[in-house]
Every structure is written in C-alpha cells, then in structure tokens.
Amino acid sequence: MKIFKLASLTVFLVIFGLGAGIGIGFLENFFNSDSFSNLTASVPSMANVELPKEEPPEINLIFVGDIMLDRGVRRKIETVGGGDFRFPFLKIANLLKEADIVVGNLEGPLSDKGKEIGNPYSFRMPLQALDGFTFVGFDVLFLANNHIGDWGEEALEDTVLNLRNVGILPVGAGVDLEEAYLPKTVEIKGVKFAFLAFSDFFVPGVALAKKEKIKSAVNETKALADLVVVAFHFGDEYSKEPSERQKLLAQLAIDNGADLVVGSHPHVLQPLETYNGKYIAYSLGNFVFDQNFSKETMTGGLLRVVLGDKSIVSVGLNELQINEHFQPMVE
C-alpha cells in the first residue's frame, strides 16, 4: 500500500506541476528534498521480503495383505464376475486408486508356465490376473513367501517378468538369489522409496530371512533411498499375536535402517506397533483369499502411511471385510 501511495503522489505532482506551469526544476527540488527521503524510507526493500514457503507434498501409501486369485477366488471370478479378473477388487478400487503407491503380497506365481511341485496347497494365477492388479494400480508386489514356488522355478521367474512388463515391481524373488536380495526402488514427488522382502520359509529363488543377509541388505539399502520398507513372510498361521521370531526379525530390520516393516503369512490381522520411532505391522492378514472358514480369516488390514518432507507423519491400520464373493471392502 505504501508503494501504491508513493506512485500516486508522484503522478499527482507531475500532473499538478505541468498544469500549474511549475516546470522541471520544482520536481527535481522535490525528489532531492528531505520530504521525499522520509517518504521513501518507510518503503520495505524487496530483498527483505520473505515469500511463504511451499509445504512439501503429501505422499500416500497403502499396504494390503495376502492376495491369491486361484482356487475358490478364481471360481467366483468365473461364475459371478464373468471371468473378469478385476472383479475381486471392484469394492475397493476407488480407495486404492487414491494412493500414490499401492503394495501387497502376491501369494503364488502368476504364470502359465511351470510344473506343480506337489505342495498340499498349491496356487497359480493366470496371466489375466494382471488385469486386476493394473486396474487398481498396484505398484509393488512382495514375492518372498512360501507359495511363490508352488509351480517351480520356471513359473517363479516368469512371474517376475510378467509383473515387470506391466510396470509392477516384484520384490523378494528373482531369476537368481542375487536379484532376490536386491532392493527395488521407486521415486515419486521427489521422494525415493526402497523395498526389500524376505521369507522365513525356504523356496528356491526367494530371499530367505537370514539375520546376516537382512542386516547387510538393509544397511546397503538405506543409503539409496529416503524411506526403506522391509516385508517379512513370517509367524504362525492364524495366530493373532506376533511370535518372538517375528519381533526379533522386525526389530533387526529397524535397527539396521528400515523405516517400516510389513508382515504376512498368519492370514489374520496382527497388531501395529512402534519400535525406536519406527513402525511394525506384523500381519495384514488376507486381502483377497478364499479362507471363509472363520471371521478372522475374512478380516484383513489396510495400512495407510502418509509422508511429508521425506518422513512418515502418520500411520493408520484399518480393518476391511472380505465378502462372500471374496471381495475386500471397507465398511
């Protein structure tokens, strides 16, 4: 406002001076006078004006539990969903699409290759399943689990390639063990995320949860990213509380640089807790699965993580329900 008044006064004097025949000399005397100096002394220097700082953009991540699109789920897709593999995700698609990064655990190979190795419970998802994962925008899928090798190493390796081909990061398994232990990174809004995954169950081609391997992998990864996420497939099936082994591995990861630990395998929801200022979600339970024999296995967890200024500002664990068609939804 002071600058505006000064400009207005100057224009007025010029017009007034010209109209009254005062001449240029009068204006020169005015601009050299103490009056003009006092008037301009109160105008702030533009060099001292502080512009408001932009708030760092929020980044929203969503983590979900075990996903298996075979057996009973596949029958529902074919009989109720018209063969469309987007069907299991229809009730929750809008929620997932709001996130910047969506992450889950793929419980079995996604391939048309391989040979069944004879496990009591054996899963394999067809290539059409990729339509479901891309439909809701999955960015990362953890493969380090006890079912990813159900159809042998050929199907496992093919799964890795199939996911890559549609832009989904496969984590915790690879065409060889070296690749399985490597972090997978993604950058969004100027923040770099790194993901590692380990299984407490031996499967060829999968990163095994050995203490020294965890320590070295996490230590090396923390120098590559702003936020390090470590996934474990561990614990006891259908147990609502984490075992001592789960606590040991989760804390080991955090002690060596992990910011967030996410678990799977129990097929039921386990607690969210903090350790040394970091977060551990021991088990997110089932997300899409056909274990309809109990309320607990038809209840999963949806973990929301919000980042601001390259650090976690909030973490929340919400329950979700799996309906009779094996579709997860938040009530």
Residue, then its C-alpha position, 0 to 999 in steps of 0.5 A: m500500500k505504501i508503494f501504491k501511495l508513493a506512485s500516486l503522489t508522484v503522478f499527482l505532482v507531475i500532473f499538478g506541476l505541468g498544469a500549474g506551469i511549475g516546470i522541471g526544476f520544482l520536481e527535481n527540488f522535490f525528489n532531492s528534498d528531505s520530504f521525499s527521503n522520509l517518504t521513501a524510507s518507510v518503503p520495505s526493500m524487496a530483498n527483505v521480503e520473505l515469500p511463504k514457503e511451499e509445504p512439501p507434498e503429501i505422499n500416500l501409501i497403502f499396504v494390503g495383505d495376502i492376495m491369491l486369485d486361484r482356487g475358490v477366488r478364481r471360481k467366483i471370478e468365473t461364475v459371478g464376475g464373468g471371468d473378469f479378473r478385476f472383479p475381486f477388487l471392484k469394492i475397493a478400487n476407488l480407495l486404492k486408486e487414491a494412493d500414490i503407491v499401492v503394495g501387497n503380497l502376491e501369494g503364488p506365481l502368476s504364470d502359465k508356465g511351470k510344473e506343480i511341485g506337489n505342495p498340499y496347497s498349491f496356487r497359480m494365477p493366470l496371466q489375466a490376473l494382471d488385469g486386476f492388479t493394473f486396474v487398481g494400480f498396484d505398484v509393488l508386489f512382495l514375492a518372498n513367501n512360501h507359495i511363490g514356488d508352488w509351480g517351480e522355478e520356471a513359473l517363479e521367474d516368469t512371474v517376475l517378468n510378467l509383473r515387470n512388463v506391466g510396470i509392477l515391481p516384484v520384490g523378494a524373488g528373482v531369476d537368481l538369489e542375487e536379484a532376490y536380495l536386491p532392493k527395488t526402488v521407486e521415486i515419486k514427488g521427489v521422494k525415493f522409496a526402497f523395498l526389500a522382502f524376505s521369507d522365513f520359509f525356504v523356496p528356491g529363488v526367494a530371499l530367505a530371512k537370514k539375520e546376516k543377509i537382512k542386516s547387510a541388505v538393509n544397511e546397503t539399502k538405506a543409503l539409496a533411498d529416503l524411506v526403506v520398507v522391509a516385508f517379512h513372510f513370517g509367524d504362525e498361521y492364524s495366530k493373532e499375536p506376533s511370535e518372538r521370531q517375528k519381533l526379533l526379525a522386525q526389530l533387526a530390520i529397524d535397527n539396521g535402517a528400515d523405516l517400516v516393516v510389513g508382515s504376512h503369512p498368519h492370514v489374520l490381522q496382527p497388531l501395529e506397533t512402534y519400535n525406536g520411532k519406527y513402525i511394525a505391522y506384523s500381519l495384514g492378514n488376507f486381502v483377497f483369499d478364499q479362507n471363509f472358514s472363520k471371521e478372522t480369516m475374512t478380516g484383513g488390514l489396510l495400512r495407510v502411511v502418509l509422508g511429508d518432507k521425506s518422513i512418515v507423519s502418520v500411520g493408520l491400520n484399518e480393518l476391511q471385510i472380505n465378502e462372500h464373493f471374496q471381495p475386500m471392502v471397507e465398511 
